Amino acid sequence: MPTKKRRLIITLPPELDVALARFSKVTGQPQSSFVLSCLMENIESLNLITDAVEQAKAGNISQSEALIAQALGTTILKMHGSSESEE
C-alpha cells in the first residue's frame, strides 16, 4: 500500500550499518522504524537547533545561544528520563 509520508534515502557509514543491523536482528525491530523512533524522540531538540541557526543567521547571537542551551537541556533530560514525577 502506498504511503503519503515522504521517504528519505540516506547513506550509512559501515559502523552504523553494522550497529543497526545487529540491533534489528537482536530486537526484531525493523531498522527504519528504530531510526524513525530515534528521530521522533528528538524532534523538539531538532526544532530548537533549527531556530537557533535561524537566530544566529539573523545576528541574534544571544537568542541563538539560549536556544542551543535549551535544546541541550531537553536532550539531556530525555537521556536521563528525568521528570518531576520521578523525584
C-alpha positions in Angstrom: 0.0 0.0 0.0 1.5 3.4 -1.0 2.3 5.8 1.8 1.7 9.6 1.8 4.8 10.0 4.0 7.9 11.4 2.4 10.7 8.9 2.0 14.4 9.7 2.7 17.3 7.8 1.3 20.5 8.0 3.4 24.0 6.6 3.1 25.3 4.9 6.3 28.9 4.6 7.4 29.9 1.0 7.8 30.0 1.1 11.6 26.4 2.5 11.8 25.2 -0.1 9.3 26.6 -2.9 11.4 25.2 -1.5 14.6 21.7 -1.0 13.1 21.7 -4.5 11.6 22.8 -6.1 14.8 20.2 -4.1 16.8 17.5 -5.2 14.4 18.5 -8.8 14.5 18.6 -8.9 18.3 15.4 -7.0 18.9 13.3 -7.9 15.8 12.6 -4.2 15.3 13.0 -3.1 11.7 15.9 -0.7 11.2 13.7 2.0 9.6 11.2 2.0 12.5 14.1 2.3 15.0 15.7 5.2 13.2 12.3 6.9 12.9 11.6 6.5 16.6 15.0 8.0 17.5 14.3 11.0 15.3 10.8 11.4 16.6 12.0 11.3 20.2 14.4 14.2 19.4 12.1 16.4 17.2 11.8 19.1 19.9 15.6 19.4 20.0 15.8 19.4 16.2 13.3 22.3 16.0 15.2 24.2 18.8 18.5 23.8 17.0 16.9 24.9 13.7 15.5 28.0 15.5 19.0 28.7 16.9 20.6 28.6 13.5 18.0 31.0 12.1 18.6 33.4 15.0 22.4 33.2 14.5 22.0 33.9 10.8 19.8 36.9 11.7 22.6 38.2 14.0 20.8 37.4 17.3 23.6 35.5 18.9 22.4 35.6 22.5 19.0 34.3 21.4 20.7 31.6 19.4 22.9 30.6 22.4 19.8 30.4 24.6 18.0 28.1 22.1 21.1 25.8 21.9 21.2 25.6 25.7 17.5 24.8 25.7 18.0 22.1 23.1 20.9 20.5 25.0 18.9 20.6 28.2 15.9 18.9 26.5 18.2 16.2 25.2 20.0 15.6 28.5 16.7 15.3 30.4 15.4 12.8 27.8 18.6 10.8 28.1 18.3 10.5 31.9 14.5 10.0 31.8 14.1 12.9 34.2 10.7 14.2 35.2 9.3 15.8 38.3 7.1 12.7 38.8 10.1 10.5 39.3 11.5 12.5 42.2 
